[in-house]
Amino acid sequence: MLSRLMSSSIRSLDRECNCTVRLLDDSEYTCTIQRDAKGQYLFDLICHHLNLLEKDYFGIRYVDPDKQRHWLEFTKSIAKQMKSQPPFTMCLRVKFYPPDPAALKEEITRYLVFLQVKRDLYHGRLLCKTSDAALLAAYILQAEIGDYDPGKHPEGYSSKFQFFPKHSEKLERRIAEIHKTELIGQSPETSELNFLQKAQMLETYGVDPHPCKDVSGNPAFLAFTPFGFTVLQGNRRIHFLKWDEVTKLKFEAKTFHIYANQNEDRKIILTYFAPTPEACKHLWKCGVEHQAFYKLEKSSQVRTVSSSNLFFKGSRFRYSGKVAKEVMEQSAKIKRDPPEIHRAGMVPSRSCPSITHGPRLTSVPRTRRRAVHISIMEGLESLRDSAHSTPVRSVSHGESFMSSRGQLVDGSEASTSAVISDEAYCPSDSVLPTPVAEHRMEMPSARHLNGAPSGIDEDKDSEAGTSKGGQGTEFTSGRRALRKGRSKPSSSSDVEELNKFILSVLRLFLVTIGLLFALLLLLIMLTESDLDIAFLRDIRKTPEFQQFHFEYFCPLRRWFACKLRWMGGFLISN
């Protein structure tokens, strides 16, 4: 009896596993779950722990043993998705950024989104110009330490906080100036809301970058935002497609395709290459989920999508959550007393071990040809209100911000292209990195965007310090002027495309032969059966069928019957 009870308890322990989830304030939530528990169970536990009702904007992210990021699927078993042995470690993150943070019903939701966007600013995913960077940092300062107090906040107090991967003494002074003079009396919730409203106007709000390469081999970052699909390459946003314009997302191995209709008579296809097939599949699934969430009116309109046009190949995936409109409608029905919020003070983020907090840069006057600048703080102007723009130059004293909004020619049409920073967009790796092949920080002198040339009107040389990947290495390089160029077809890519086409045709041929053979077997079974159907009787009366029946089918049937009798007798005798 005792051994039976002990074995039962051991089996019960084997069915349980520990799970640790790192929350947005860097605290940890640990629980014990059954091995067959689905992702929804763990997510509900976390939301109950946080007293969170507007939970559809959030998700749980994990990294597999190959260092590939994933979003936990709530309809599947946790243990089967993790591909590793317990204890499991995951992170709670904002998965779908609210298009209008002010429209969120509850303050607890806004606070968690604030923590996520603050994290994006810290990791270099949210780019902004210097004046906006100072204001955003001042909002964070006001929200977390309150009003300026000379007794508590000595000279240079803002330098003790890390808002960006790097920042200058001049920017620190500007942050402190705004905090002292412009934000007095703002409560934490007001400062957080102002921070979100300011961040929401930036081009890279909601960007979760996926490193890829274009058809010419140039590094790029693909991202899905609340407003559409965007491509960042070098210091430019080279493509922006609204969700209504995106018609199809496909991938095959490392190749990712985006199909879009920008006008009635203009269809475009963008092609990019992910570092690994797993990264490409993750990119595709993220795109499918974001398009369903932001584009559809009801979750009942969600359909299972395939990564390929042909039913016999590719992956199939279906978004299983609510859509944005349903989330807003459900939030409007929330009626409860606001939950208590325990705000955490500013501490260095544990989720970004790769960032090296080096010495601050000394602010020096900028010139037209050379500048000391920081990529996280330079160069972003909003283009959301216009699909196409004309070149614009803006220069202010002390904080020179140059923007060249070029136009990409595709036939007779133009596509959005905007300078987002003096330095190449290169967000630092977080604790959950996406694997990406190492490449040079300096972009090639001629940018080719899927065969469309782009240009920058201004000639600029600049020096920058940028933290790269998990190595924390600082790069200082002079950037040359980017000139207009025309891309040449890549012979290797042409051969690869030809091979893919041949393989697709071969697969189609083999499947067609298989289907015809299966249909032939089915027809033989029907005609040789006792079914009394008119068209079968007509077939049986034909001379060809009679010849097939007596010369092939009957001898083959007798041979099989003989073999079966022999095998039956052999088994019985043994």
C-alpha positions in Angstrom: 0.0 0.0 0.0 2.8 2.4 0.9 4.7 1.7 -2.3 1.5 2.3 -4.3 1.0 5.7 -2.6 4.6 6.7 -3.1 4.5 5.8 -6.8 1.3 7.8 -7.1 2.9 10.9 -5.6 6.0 10.5 -7.8 3.8 10.4 -10.9 1.9 13.5 -9.7 5.2 15.4 -9.3 6.3 14.3 -12.8 3.1 15.9 -14.2 3.9 19.2 -12.6 6.6 21.8 -13.5 7.7 25.2 -12.2 7.3 28.3 -14.3 8.8 31.7 -13.8 7.4 34.7 -15.7 9.3 38.0 -15.6 6.8 40.9 -15.5 7.2 44.4 -17.1 8.5 45.9 -13.9 11.2 43.3 -13.7 9.6 41.5 -10.8 9.0 37.7 -11.2 5.9 35.6 -10.8 6.5 31.9 -10.1 3.9 29.2 -10.2 3.5 25.4 -10.5 1.5 24.1 -13.5 0.5 20.8 -14.8 2.6 19.5 -17.8 -0.4 19.4 -20.0 -1.6 22.9 -19.0 -2.3 25.2 -21.9 -0.9 28.7 -22.4 -4.3 30.3 -21.6 -4.1 28.8 -18.0 -0.8 30.4 -17.3 -1.8 33.7 -18.9 -5.0 33.8 -16.8 -2.9 33.2 -13.6 -0.7 36.2 -14.4 -3.6 38.5 -15.2 -5.3 37.5 -12.0 -2.0 38.2 -10.1 -1.8 41.7 -11.8 -5.6 42.3 -11.4 -5.6 43.0 -15.1 -8.9 42.9 -17.2 -7.8 44.5 -20.4 -5.4 41.6 -21.1 -5.8 41.0 -24.8 -3.0 43.5 -25.6 -0.5 41.4 -23.7 1.2 38.1 -24.4 3.9 35.7 -23.0 7.2 35.5 -24.8 9.8 32.8 -24.5 13.0 31.8 -26.2 13.7 28.3 -27.3 17.1 26.5 -27.0 18.1 27.8 -30.4 17.7 31.4 -29.2 14.6 32.0 -31.3 11.9 34.1 -29.8 8.3 32.9 -29.8 4.9 34.1 -28.5 3.3 31.4 -26.3 0.2 30.1 -28.1 -2.7 30.0 -25.6 -4.5 27.1 -27.2 -1.6 24.7 -27.1 0.2 22.9 -24.3 3.0 24.9 -22.6 5.4 22.0 -22.3 5.1 21.0 -26.0 5.9 24.6 -27.1 8.9 25.2 -24.8 11.1 22.5 -26.4 13.2 22.5 -23.2 13.1 20.9 -19.7 11.5 22.7 -16.8 11.7 25.0 -14.9 10.4 27.3 -17.7 11.3 31.0 -17.9 9.2 33.5 -19.9 8.4 37.2 -20.0 5.1 39.1 -20.0 5.2 41.8 -22.8 2.8 44.0 -24.8 2.0 42.0 -27.9 -0.5 44.3 -29.5 0.2 48.0 -28.8 -3.0 50.0 -28.3 -3.4 52.5 -31.2 -4.6 55.1 -28.8 -3.3 54.5 -25.2 -5.6 57.3 -23.9 -8.6 55.2 -24.9 -7.6 52.4 -22.5 -10.3 52.0 -19.8 -8.2 51.3 -16.7 -5.1 52.9 -15.3 -3.4 49.6 -14.5 -3.4 48.8 -18.3 -1.9 52.2 -19.2 0.7 51.7 -16.5 1.8 48.3 -18.0 1.9 49.7 -21.5 3.9 52.7 -20.1 6.5 50.2 -18.7 6.7 48.4 -22.1 7.2 51.7 -24.1 9.7 52.9 -21.5 11.5 49.6 -22.1 11.4 50.1 -25.9 13.0 53.5 -25.4 15.7 52.0 -23.2 16.5 49.2 -25.6 16.7 51.5 -28.7 13.5 50.2 -30.4 11.8 53.6 -30.0 13.6 56.3 -32.0 13.0 60.0 -31.6 14.7 63.3 -32.2 16.5 65.1 -29.3 13.8 67.4 -28.2 11.3 64.5 -28.0 13.8 62.3 -26.2 14.2 65.0 -23.5 10.5 65.4 -23.0 9.9 61.6 -22.9 12.7 61.2 -20.3 11.3 64.1 -18.3 7.9 62.4 -18.2 9.5 59.2 -16.9 11.3 61.2 -14.3 8.2 63.0 -13.2 6.2 59.8 -13.0 8.7 57.9 -10.9 10.3 60.5 -8.6 7.6 63.2 -8.6 8.2 67.0 -8.5 11.6 68.5 -8.4 12.9 69.1 -4.9 16.2 70.9 -4.5 16.8 69.2 -1.2 16.4 65.7 -2.6 17.6 66.3 -6.2 21.1 67.8 -6.4 22.8 69.1 -9.5 23.1 66.5 -12.2 20.5 64.2 -10.6 19.1 63.2 -14.0 22.4 61.6 -14.9 21.8 58.9 -12.3 18.9 57.5 -14.4 19.4 55.5 -17.7 16.6 56.4 -20.2 18.5 55.5 -23.4 21.5 53.3 -24.3 23.6 56.4 -24.4 23.0 60.1 -23.8 25.0 63.3 -23.6 25.4 65.8 -20.7 23.6 68.4 -22.7 20.5 66.1 -23.0 20.7 65.4 -19.3 20.6 69.1 -18.5 17.6 69.5 -20.9 15.8 66.6 -19.2 16.3 68.2 -15.8 15.3 71.6 -17.1 12.0 70.3 -18.4 11.4 68.3 -15.2 12.0 71.3 -13.0 10.0 73.9 -14.9 7.3 72.3 -17.1 6.0 69.2 -15.3 5.5 70.5 -11.7 2.3 69.1 -10.2 1.8 66.3 -12.6 0.7 63.1 -10.9 2.3 59.8 -11.9 -0.7 58.7 -13.9 -0.9 62.0 -15.8 2.8 61.9 -16.6 2.5 58.3 -17.8 -0.5 59.2 -20.0 1.4 62.2 -21.5 4.4 59.9 -22.1 2.3 57.4 -24.0 0.5 60.1 -26.1 3.8 61.5 -27.1 5.3 58.1 -27.9 2.2 57.1 -29.9 3.0 59.9 -32.4 6.4 58.5 -33.2 7.1 56.4 -36.3 8.5 53.5 -34.3 5.8 53.2 -31.7 4.9 49.6 -31.3 7.8 48.3 -33.4 9.1 44.9 -32.5 11.9 44.6 -35.0 12.7 41.4 -36.9 16.2 41.5 -38.5 16.2 40.4 -42.2 18.0 41.2 -45.5 16.5 42.5 -48.7 17.1 40.9 -52.1 20.4 42.8 -52.5 21.7 41.5 -49.2 21.3 44.8 -47.3 20.3 44.4 -43.6 16.8 45.6 -42.7 14.3 45.4 -39.9 10.7 44.4 -40.5 8.0 45.3 -38.0 4.3 45.2 -37.5 2.7 48.2 -35.8 -0.8 49.2 -34.8 -1.1 51.1 -38.1 0.5 48.7 -40.6 3.7 46.9 -41.8 6.9 48.9 -41.9 10.5 48.3 -43.1 13.4 50.1 -41.5 16.7 50.0 -43.4 19.8 52.0 -42.4 18.5 55.3 -41.1 15.4 55.3 -43.2 11.9 53.9 -43.1 11.7 52.7 -46.7 8.3 51.1 -46.7 5.0 51.6 -44.8 1.9 49.6 -45.8 -1.4 50.1 -44.0 -3.2 47.0 -42.8 -5.9 47.5 -45.3 -3.3 47.5 -48.1 -1.7 44.2 -47.1 -3.4 41.4 -48.9 -1.3 38.3 -48.2 1.7 37.2 -46.1 3.7 34.2 -47.2 6.9 32.5 -46.3 9.0 29.5 -47.6 12.1 28.5 -45.7 13.9 31.8 -45.1 12.0 33.8 -47.6 9.2 36.1 -46.5 6.8 37.8 -49.0 4.4 40.7 -48.4 1.7 41.2 -51.0 -0.1 44.6 -51.0 -2.4 46.8 -53.1 -1.6 50.4 -52.6 -3.9 51.6 -55.4 -6.5 50.0 -57.6 -4.0 49.5 -60.4 -0.8 49.1 -58.4 0.1 45.8 -56.7 3.5 45.3 -55.0 5.4 42.3 -53.6 8.1 42.8 -51.1 10.6 40.0 -50.5 13.0 39.7 -47.5 15.2 36.9 -46.1 15.2 36.0 -42.5 18.3 34.6 -40.7 16.7 31.1 -40.2 13.6 29.3 -41.3 12.4 29.4 -37.7 12.8 33.2 -37.6 10.9 33.5 -40.8 8.0 31.4 -39.5 7.9 33.5 -36.4 7.9 36.7 -38.5 5.0 35.3 -40.6 2.9 34.3 -37.5 3.4 37.7 -36.0 2.3 39.3 -39.2 -0.8 37.1 -39.4 -1.8 37.8 -35.8 -1.2 41.6 -36.1 -3.2 41.9 -39.3 -6.1 39.9 -37.8 -6.1 41.9 -34.6 -6.0 45.4 -36.2 -7.8 44.9 -39.5 -10.8 42.6 -38.8 -14.1 43.7 -37.3 -14.9 40.5 -35.5 -13.0 37.5 -34.3 -15.5 35.3 -36.2 -14.0 36.6 -39.4 -10.6 35.1 -38.6 -9.7 32.3 -40.9 -6.9 29.7 -40.9 -4.2 30.9 -43.3 -1.5 28.9 -45.0 2.1 30.0 -45.7 1.8 28.6 -49.3 -0.8 28.7 -52.1 -0.7 24.9 -52.4 -2.5 22.8 -49.9 0.1 20.1 -49.7 3.0 22.3 -48.5 3.6 25.0 -46.0 2.4 25.8 -42.5 -1.1 26.6 -41.4 -1.9 29.0 -38.6 -5.0 30.6 -37.1 -5.1 33.6 -34.7 -7.2 32.6 -31.7 -7.8 35.8 -29.8 -10.1 38.8 -29.9 -9.6 41.6 -32.4 -9.0 45.3 -31.5 -12.6 46.4 -32.0 -13.9 43.7 -29.7 -11.3 44.5 -27.1 -12.4 48.1 -27.0 -16.1 47.2 -26.8 -15.4 44.8 -24.0 -13.3 47.3 -22.1 -16.1 49.8 -22.2 -18.2 47.4 -20.2 -15.7 47.3 -17.3 -17.3 48.6 -14.1 -15.2 48.3 -11.0 -13.2 50.3 -8.6 -9.8 51.1 -10.0 -7.3 48.5 -8.7 -4.3 49.7 -6.6 -1.1 50.1 -8.6 2.3 49.5 -7.0 4.7 51.5 -9.0 8.3 50.4 -9.1 11.1 52.9 -8.9 13.6 53.4 -11.7 16.3 50.7 -11.6 18.6 49.4 -14.3 16.6 47.0 -16.5 17.6 43.4 -15.9 16.1 42.5 -19.3 18.9 44.3 -21.1 22.3 42.8 -20.0 23.7 43.6 -23.4 23.6 47.3 -23.1 26.9 48.8 -22.0 26.4 52.0 -20.0 29.6 53.8 -21.2 30.6 57.3 -20.4 28.3 60.0 -21.5 29.2 62.0 -24.6 30.2 65.6 -24.2 27.9 67.9 -26.0 29.7 69.9 -28.7 28.3 72.3 -31.4 27.0 70.5 -34.5 28.1 71.4 -38.0 26.6 70.5 -41.3 29.3 68.0 -42.1 30.2 66.4 -38.8 28.4 65.8 -35.5 28.6 63.9 -32.3 25.3 62.3 -31.9 23.5 59.3 -30.4 21.4 57.1 -32.6 18.6 56.6 -30.1 17.9 60.3 -29.8 18.3 61.5 -33.3 16.1 61.9 -36.3 12.4 61.0 -36.4 9.6 63.0 -37.8 6.0 61.8 -38.1 4.9 60.7 -41.6 1.7 59.0 -40.4 -0.6 61.6 -41.9 0.7 61.4 -45.4 1.4 58.5 -47.6 3.9 60.4 -49.8 6.1 63.3 -48.9 8.5 65.8 -50.4 12.0 66.4 -49.2 12.1 68.5 -46.0 15.0 70.0 -44.2 14.8 71.2 -40.6 17.6 72.7 -38.7 17.5 74.2 -35.2 20.3 75.8 -33.2 22.1 73.5 -30.8 20.1 70.4 -31.8 20.4 70.0 -35.5 17.8 67.6 -36.9 17.9 66.8 -40.6 15.3 65.0 -42.4 15.3 64.0 -46.1 12.1 62.4 -47.2 12.9 60.8 -50.5 10.7 59.0 -52.9 11.1 55.4 -54.1 10.2 55.0 -57.7 8.4 51.8 -58.7 7.3 52.2 -62.3 5.5 55.5 -62.2 4.5 55.4 -58.6 6.3 56.5 -55.4 6.6 54.9 -52.0 7.2 56.4 -48.6 10.8 56.8 -47.5 11.9 58.8 -44.5 15.0 59.4 -42.5 14.4 58.2 -39.0 17.9 58.7 -37.6 21.4 59.8 -38.5 22.6 56.3 -37.5 21.4 52.9 -38.7 18.4 51.6 -36.9 19.9 48.9 -34.7 18.0 48.1 -31.5 20.0 46.4 -28.8 19.3 42.7 -28.1 17.1 42.0 -25.1 17.1 38.9 -22.9 15.0 37.2 -25.6 17.0 37.8 -28.8 16.2 36.8 -32.3 19.2 35.1 -33.9 20.7 37.2 -36.7 23.9 36.8 -38.7 26.6 39.4 -37.9 26.8 42.2 -40.3 28.5 45.6 -40.6 27.1 48.5 -38.7 27.8 50.8 -41.6 25.2 50.4 -44.4 26.3 50.2 -48.1 26.6 53.5 -49.9 23.8 52.7 -52.3 20.6 51.4 -50.8 18.5 49.1 -53.0 15.0 48.4 -51.8 13.7 45.3 -53.6 15.0 46.7 -56.8 13.8 50.3 -56.2 16.6 52.9 -55.8 16.5 55.4 -52.9 18.5 58.5 -52.2 19.3 61.0 -49.5 19.7 64.6 -50.7 22.0 65.7 -47.9 25.7 64.7 -47.7 26.5 64.0 -44.0 29.5 62.6 -42.1 28.9 61.7 -38.5 30.4 59.8 -35.7 28.3 57.6 -33.4 28.6 55.3 -30.5 26.1 52.4 -30.8 25.8 49.3 -28.7 25.4 46.2 -30.9 24.0 42.8 -30.1 24.9 41.0 -26.9 28.6 42.0 -27.1 28.2 45.6 -26.0 30.8 46.7 -28.6 31.0 50.4 -29.5 31.4 51.3 -33.1 32.7 54.7 -34.2 32.5 55.2 -37.9 32.2 58.0 -40.5 29.2 57.8 -42.7 29.5 58.7 -46.3 26.8 60.3 -48.4 24.3 58.0 -49.8 23.9 58.5 -53.6 21.2 57.6 -56.0 22.0 54.3 -57.6 20.3 51.6 -59.6 20.4 48.1 -58.3 21.6 45.3 -60.6 19.8 41.9 -60.6 21.5 39.4 -58.4 22.5 36.3 -60.3 22.5 34.2 -57.1 19.0 35.3 -56.2 17.8 34.6 -59.8 19.2 31.0 -59.6 17.6 30.6 -56.2 14.2 31.7 -57.5 14.5 29.4 -60.5 15.3 26.4 -58.2 12.3 27.2 -56.1 10.1 27.3 -59.1 11.4 24.0 -60.4 10.9 22.4 -57.0 7.3 23.7 -56.8 6.5 22.4 -60.3 8.1 19.0 -59.4 6.0 18.8 -56.2 2.9 19.7 -58.2 3.6 17.0 -60.7 4.3 14.3 -58.1 1.1 15.2 -56.2 -0.9 15.1 -59.4 0.4 11.7 -60.2 -0.4 10.5 -56.7 -3.9 11.8 -56.9 -4.5 10.2 -60.3 -3.3 6.8 -59.0 -5.5 7.1 -55.9 -8.5 7.9 -58.1 -7.8 5.0 -60.3 -7.7 2.6 -57.4 -10.9 4.0 -56.1 -12.6 3.6 -59.5 -11.4 -0.1 -59.7 -12.8 -0.8 -56.2 -16.1 0.8 -57.2 -16.4 -1.1 -60.5 -15.5 -4.4 -59.0 -17.9 -4.0 -56.1 -21.6 -4.9 -56.0 -22.8 -1.4 -56.2 -25.7 -1.1 -58.7 -25.2 2.4 -60.1 -26.0 3.3 -63.7 -22.6 4.7 -64.6 -20.8 1.7 -63.0 -23.0 -0.7 -65.0 -22.1 1.1 -68.2 -18.4 0.8 -67.3 -18.7 -2.9 -66.6 -20.2 -3.5 -70.0 -17.3 -2.0 -72.0 -14.8 -4.5 -73.7 -11.9 -2.8 -72.0 -13.2 -3.4 -68.6 -14.1 -7.0 -69.4 -10.5 -7.6 -70.6 -9.0 -5.9 -67.6 -11.3 -7.9 -65.3 -10.5 -11.4 -66.6 -6.9 -10.9 -67.6 -5.6 -8.8 -64.7 -8.0 -8.3 -61.8 -9.1 -11.9 -61.3 -5.6 -13.5 -61.5 -4.3 -10.7 -59.1 -7.2 -11.4 -56.7 -6.5 -15.1 -56.7 -2.8 -14.6 -56.1 -3.6 -12.3 -53.1 -6.1 -14.8 -51.7 -3.6 -17.6 -52.0 -0.9 -15.6 -50.2 -3.4 -14.6 -47.4 -4.4 -18.3 -46.9 -0.8 -19.3 -46.7 0.0 -16.6 -44.2 -3.1 -17.5 -42.1 -2.1 -21.2 -42.1 1.5 -20.3 -41.1 0.4 -18.2 -38.2 -2.1 -20.8 -37.0 0.5 -23.6 -37.1 3.0 -21.4 -35.1 
